[in-house]
Amino acid sequence: MMSISELVESKAYKKIMAKVYGWGASVVLLGALFKIQHYPGATFFLIAGMGTEIMIFFLSAFEPLHEEIDWTLVYPELAGMSDVFDDEPSSGRLKDDKQRGQKSEFQKKEITPQQEFGAMEYRNETPSNAKSVSGGASNIGKIDKLLENANISPEILDKLGKGLNKLSDTASKLTDITKASVATDKYINSVNNASDSINNFSENHNKSSEALKETVSNLSNAYLKTSDVINNSGEDLAASYQKLSEVFTKDLSSYSEENNTHKEQLKTLNKNLSALNTVYELALNNTDEHIKKSEKVYDGLDSIVDNLKNSAEETKKYREEMSKLHSNLAELNNIYGNMLTTMNINSNS
């Protein structure tokens, strides 16, 4: 069963991931395009694009980290060069506190003569070629001048001899040259292994660069296609806006004409309303006068009704008196009749 670390370091996985990066970027851009242009199915494509991007980030988390090779193990003279570059004012690079205040563990250690010898042997150099002849001659001339100008006494020479003796004793206590050769052989083997690792790293780097170039080309093609689609959509949108502006202009002109007609009709309506208000005021005034006159008539009718009531009583009395008069006249007629009859009888007799 292959582990995850072995799987992500395999060539097949790297080739597949190179394809996945390109295809995933295309799906993400397609979802963004559908969402921006509000095409049908934009929600589905956006969810698909975001899901693809989430899956790509999830898979990329298992990829191994890029290891920085310590070239000072192969070339010890490179140790400390970063400090020289840091001291240059024209470098212009910002470094954090760790880069300015700390050195690598290799820089803190002293380079042993065996390591120096092995490094020179690996570069096919000899200790005698480490320095130029002209530089050595100039240094000897400087020493001669110093000896001529300085007052060197026998005591100083005696101290120098004692120091050289102590130096020879210290040199005799150093590790045997055979041990140094064994250490040198081990160091050379380590250097060979490091060179093999560097070759493998260069091959992997070339493959990664090819995959990256392919991914970049796919991504650039996708961007070009997307830009073409966006340009076409922009042209269609501009044409739609132009048509909409023309329709809006026509509607606005017709609306302005209708608005003028409406204003004239409103003016006529205002005149009619003002005339109607005048007529209404006149009618209201006439109605008030008519109401007042009606009140007077009603008051007269009340008096007439009262008079009629009073006249009815008087009429009743008149009828009674007339009936009495009629009865009295009837009696009077009877009396006159009787008198005439009596007179006629008396005359006849």
C-alpha positions as CSV (number, residue, x, y, z in Angstrom):
1,M,0.0,0.0,0.0
2,M,1.5,3.3,-1.1
3,S,1.6,6.1,1.6
4,I,0.4,9.6,1.0
5,S,3.9,11.0,1.0
6,E,5.0,8.5,-1.6
7,L,1.9,9.2,-3.7
8,V,2.4,13.0,-3.8
9,E,6.1,12.5,-4.7
10,S,5.4,10.2,-7.6
11,K,5.7,11.4,-11.2
12,A,2.1,10.3,-12.1
13,Y,0.7,12.4,-9.3
14,K,2.6,15.5,-10.4
15,K,1.5,15.1,-14.0
16,I,-2.1,14.6,-12.9
17,M,-1.9,17.7,-10.6
18,A,-0.5,19.7,-13.5
19,K,-3.6,18.9,-15.5
20,V,-5.9,19.5,-12.5
21,Y,-4.5,23.0,-12.0
22,G,-5.3,23.9,-15.6
23,W,-8.7,22.3,-15.8
24,G,-9.7,23.6,-12.3
25,A,-8.7,27.2,-13.2
26,S,-10.9,26.9,-16.4
27,V,-13.9,25.7,-14.4
28,V,-13.4,28.5,-11.8
29,L,-13.2,31.2,-14.5
30,L,-16.2,29.7,-16.3
31,G,-18.2,29.9,-13.0
32,A,-17.1,33.5,-12.4
33,L,-18.0,34.4,-16.0
34,F,-21.5,33.0,-15.7
35,K,-22.0,34.7,-12.4
36,I,-20.8,38.1,-13.6
37,Q,-22.9,38.0,-16.8
38,H,-25.9,36.5,-15.0
39,Y,-26.2,33.7,-17.5
40,P,-28.8,30.9,-16.9
41,G,-27.3,28.3,-14.5
42,A,-24.8,30.8,-13.0
43,T,-25.4,29.5,-9.5
44,F,-24.6,25.9,-10.6
45,F,-21.4,26.9,-12.4
46,L,-20.3,29.1,-9.6
47,I,-20.8,26.3,-7.0
48,A,-18.9,23.9,-9.4
49,G,-16.0,26.4,-9.8
50,M,-15.7,27.1,-6.1
51,G,-15.9,23.4,-5.3
52,T,-13.1,22.7,-7.8
53,E,-11.0,25.4,-6.3
54,I,-11.6,24.0,-2.8
55,M,-10.6,20.5,-4.0
56,I,-7.4,21.9,-5.7
57,F,-6.3,23.7,-2.5
58,F,-7.1,20.6,-0.4
59,L,-4.9,18.4,-2.7
60,S,-2.1,20.9,-2.8
61,A,-1.8,20.8,1.0
62,F,-0.3,17.3,0.7
63,E,2.5,18.3,-1.7
64,P,6.0,18.2,-0.2
65,L,7.7,21.5,0.7
66,H,10.6,22.8,-1.5
67,E,13.9,22.1,0.3
68,E,16.6,24.7,0.3
69,I,20.0,23.1,-0.3
70,D,22.8,24.4,1.9
71,W,25.5,25.0,-0.8
72,T,28.1,25.8,1.9
73,L,28.4,22.1,2.6
74,V,29.9,21.7,-0.9
75,Y,31.6,25.2,-1.2
76,P,32.7,26.2,2.3
77,E,34.0,29.5,1.0
78,L,30.4,30.6,0.4
79,A,29.9,30.7,4.2
80,G,29.5,34.3,5.4
81,M,28.8,35.7,1.9
82,S,25.3,36.6,3.0
83,D,26.7,38.8,5.7
84,V,28.8,40.6,3.0
85,F,25.7,41.2,0.9
86,D,23.8,42.4,3.9
87,D,26.4,45.1,4.6
88,E,26.1,46.6,1.1
89,P,23.9,49.7,1.2
90,S,22.8,49.3,-2.4
91,S,21.2,45.9,-1.9
92,G,17.8,47.3,-1.2
93,R,16.5,44.0,0.2
94,L,14.5,44.0,3.4
95,K,15.5,41.2,5.8
96,D,13.9,40.2,9.1
97,D,15.7,40.0,12.5
98,K,16.6,36.4,12.0
99,Q,18.4,37.0,8.7
100,R,20.2,40.1,10.1
101,G,21.0,38.8,13.6
102,Q,21.7,35.1,13.2
103,K,24.0,32.9,11.1
104,S,23.5,29.3,10.0
105,E,24.9,26.6,12.2
106,F,27.5,25.9,9.6
107,Q,28.8,29.5,9.7
108,K,29.1,29.3,13.5
109,K,31.4,26.2,13.2
110,E,35.0,26.5,12.2
111,I,36.1,24.8,9.0
112,T,38.6,22.1,9.9
113,P,41.7,21.6,7.8
114,Q,40.4,18.2,6.7
115,Q,37.2,19.8,5.3
116,E,39.2,22.5,3.6
117,F,41.4,19.9,2.1
118,G,38.5,17.8,0.9
119,A,36.7,20.7,-0.6
120,M,39.8,21.7,-2.5
121,E,40.3,18.1,-3.7
122,Y,36.6,18.0,-4.8
123,R,37.2,21.2,-6.9
124,N,40.5,19.7,-8.2
125,E,42.5,22.4,-6.5
126,T,45.7,22.1,-4.4
127,P,46.5,24.1,-1.2
128,S,49.4,25.7,-3.0
129,N,47.0,27.2,-5.7
130,A,44.8,28.8,-3.0
131,K,46.9,31.9,-3.0
132,S,48.6,33.7,-5.9
133,V,52.4,34.0,-6.1
134,S,52.3,37.7,-6.5
135,G,50.2,38.1,-3.4
136,G,52.7,36.0,-1.4
137,A,55.7,38.1,-2.6
138,S,53.9,41.3,-1.7
139,N,53.2,40.0,1.8
140,I,56.9,39.0,2.3
141,G,58.1,42.5,1.2
142,K,55.8,44.1,3.7
143,I,57.2,41.8,6.4
144,D,60.7,42.8,5.5
145,K,59.8,46.5,5.7
146,L,58.3,45.9,9.1
147,L,61.4,44.1,10.3
148,E,63.6,47.0,9.1
149,N,61.5,49.7,10.7
150,A,61.0,47.8,14.0
151,N,63.5,47.4,16.8
152,I,63.6,43.6,17.3
153,S,65.6,42.6,20.4
154,P,67.0,39.1,21.2
155,E,64.3,38.8,23.9
156,I,61.6,39.1,21.3
157,L,63.2,36.5,19.1
158,D,63.5,34.2,22.1
159,K,59.8,34.6,22.8
160,L,59.1,33.9,19.1
161,G,61.2,30.7,19.3
162,K,59.2,29.6,22.4
163,G,56.0,30.3,20.7
164,L,57.1,28.2,17.7
165,N,58.0,25.3,20.0
166,K,54.6,25.5,21.6
167,L,53.0,25.5,18.1
168,S,55.0,22.4,17.1
169,D,53.8,20.7,20.3
170,T,50.3,21.6,19.5
171,A,50.6,20.3,15.9
172,S,52.0,17.0,17.2
173,K,48.9,16.6,19.3
174,L,46.6,16.9,16.3
175,T,44.8,13.9,14.8
176,D,46.9,11.5,12.8
177,I,47.0,12.1,9.1
178,T,45.4,8.7,8.4
179,K,42.3,9.7,10.4
180,A,42.2,12.9,8.4
181,S,42.3,10.9,5.1
182,V,39.5,8.7,6.3
183,A,37.5,11.7,7.3
184,T,38.3,13.2,3.9
185,D,37.1,10.1,2.1
186,K,33.8,10.2,4.0
187,Y,33.5,13.8,3.2
188,I,34.0,13.1,-0.5
189,N,31.4,10.4,-0.4
190,S,29.0,12.8,1.2
191,V,29.8,15.4,-1.5
192,N,29.1,12.8,-4.2
193,N,25.8,11.9,-2.6
194,A,25.0,15.6,-2.4
195,S,25.8,16.0,-6.1
196,D,23.5,13.1,-7.0
197,S,20.8,14.7,-4.9
198,I,21.4,18.0,-6.8
199,N,21.1,16.1,-10.1
200,N,17.8,14.6,-9.1
201,F,16.6,18.0,-7.9
202,S,17.5,19.5,-11.2
203,E,15.6,16.8,-13.1
204,N,12.6,17.3,-10.8
205,H,12.9,21.1,-11.3
206,N,13.0,20.7,-15.1
207,K,9.9,18.5,-15.0
208,S,8.1,20.9,-12.7
209,S,9.0,23.8,-14.9
210,E,7.6,22.0,-18.0
211,A,4.4,21.3,-16.1
212,L,4.3,24.9,-14.9
213,K,4.8,26.1,-18.5
214,E,2.0,23.9,-19.7
215,T,-0.3,25.1,-16.9
216,V,0.6,28.7,-17.7
217,S,-0.2,28.2,-21.4
218,N,-3.5,26.6,-20.6
219,L,-4.3,29.3,-18.2
220,S,-3.4,32.0,-20.7
221,N,-5.6,30.4,-23.3
222,A,-8.4,30.2,-20.8
223,Y,-7.9,33.9,-20.0
224,L,-7.9,34.8,-23.7
225,K,-11.1,32.9,-24.4
226,T,-12.6,34.5,-21.3
227,S,-11.5,38.0,-22.5
228,D,-13.1,37.3,-25.9
229,V,-16.3,36.3,-24.4
230,I,-16.3,39.3,-22.1
231,N,-15.6,41.6,-25.1
232,N,-18.5,40.1,-27.1
233,S,-20.7,40.4,-24.0
234,G,-19.7,44.0,-23.6
235,E,-20.5,44.8,-27.2
236,D,-23.9,43.1,-26.9
237,L,-24.5,45.0,-23.7
238,A,-23.5,48.3,-25.3
239,A,-25.9,47.7,-28.2
240,S,-28.7,46.8,-25.8
241,Y,-28.0,50.1,-23.9
242,Q,-28.0,52.0,-27.2
243,K,-31.4,50.5,-28.1
244,L,-32.7,51.2,-24.7
245,S,-31.6,54.8,-24.8
246,E,-33.3,55.3,-28.2
247,V,-36.6,53.8,-26.9
248,F,-36.3,55.9,-23.8
249,T,-35.7,59.1,-25.9
250,K,-38.8,58.4,-28.0
251,D,-40.9,57.7,-24.9
252,L,-39.6,60.8,-23.3
253,S,-40.5,63.0,-26.4
254,S,-44.0,61.4,-26.6
255,Y,-44.4,61.9,-22.9
256,S,-43.3,65.6,-23.2
257,E,-46.0,66.1,-25.9
258,E,-48.6,64.3,-23.8
259,N,-47.5,66.4,-20.9
260,N,-48.1,69.6,-22.9
261,T,-51.6,68.5,-23.9
262,H,-52.2,67.5,-20.3
263,K,-51.1,71.0,-19.2
264,E,-53.6,72.6,-21.6
265,Q,-56.4,70.4,-20.4
266,L,-55.5,71.2,-16.9
267,K,-55.7,74.9,-17.6
268,T,-59.1,74.5,-19.3
269,L,-60.3,72.4,-16.3
270,N,-59.1,75.1,-13.9
271,K,-61.0,77.7,-15.9
272,N,-64.2,75.5,-15.8
273,L,-63.7,74.8,-12.2
274,S,-63.4,78.6,-11.4
275,A,-66.5,79.3,-13.4
276,L,-68.3,76.4,-11.7
277,N,-67.2,77.8,-8.3
278,T,-68.7,81.2,-9.3
279,V,-72.0,79.6,-10.3
280,Y,-72.0,77.6,-7.2
281,E,-71.4,80.7,-5.1
282,L,-74.3,82.5,-6.9
283,A,-76.6,79.4,-6.5
284,L,-75.6,79.2,-2.9
285,N,-76.4,82.9,-2.3
286,N,-79.8,82.4,-4.1
287,T,-80.4,79.3,-2.1
288,D,-79.7,81.3,1.1
289,E,-82.2,84.0,0.0
290,H,-84.8,81.4,-1.0
291,I,-84.3,79.7,2.4
292,K,-84.8,83.0,4.2
293,K,-87.9,83.7,2.1
294,S,-89.2,80.2,2.7
295,E,-88.7,80.8,6.4
296,K,-90.8,84.0,6.1
297,V,-93.5,82.1,4.1
298,Y,-93.5,79.4,6.7
299,D,-93.9,82.0,9.4
300,G,-96.8,83.6,7.4
301,L,-98.4,80.2,7.0
302,D,-98.1,79.6,10.7
303,S,-100.0,82.9,11.3
304,I,-102.6,82.0,8.6
305,V,-103.1,78.6,10.3
306,D,-103.5,80.3,13.6
307,N,-106.0,82.7,12.0
308,L,-107.8,79.9,10.4
309,K,-108.0,78.1,13.7
310,N,-109.4,81.3,15.2
311,S,-111.8,81.9,12.2
312,A,-113.0,78.3,12.6
313,E,-114.1,79.0,16.1
314,E,-115.7,82.3,15.0
315,T,-117.4,80.5,12.1
316,K,-118.8,78.0,14.5
317,K,-120.1,80.8,16.6
318,Y,-121.4,82.5,13.4
319,R,-123.2,79.3,12.4
320,E,-124.7,79.0,15.9
321,E,-125.9,82.7,15.8
322,M,-127.1,82.2,12.2
323,S,-129.1,79.1,13.3
324,K,-130.5,81.2,16.1
325,L,-131.3,84.0,13.7
326,H,-133.0,81.6,11.3
327,S,-135.1,80.2,14.1
328,N,-136.0,83.7,15.3
329,L,-136.9,84.7,11.7
330,A,-139.0,81.6,11.4
331,E,-140.8,82.4,14.6
332,L,-141.1,86.0,13.4
333,N,-142.5,84.9,10.1
334,N,-145.1,82.8,11.9
335,I,-146.0,85.7,14.0
336,Y,-146.3,88.0,10.9
337,G,-148.2,85.3,9.2
338,N,-150.6,85.0,12.0
339,M,-151.0,88.7,12.2
340,L,-151.7,89.0,8.5
341,T,-154.1,86.2,8.7
342,T,-155.8,87.9,11.6
343,M,-155.9,91.2,9.7
344,N,-157.2,89.6,6.6
345,I,-160.0,87.9,8.6
346,N,-160.8,91.2,10.3
347,S,-160.9,93.0,7.0
348,N,-163.1,90.5,5.4
349,S,-165.5,90.6,8.2
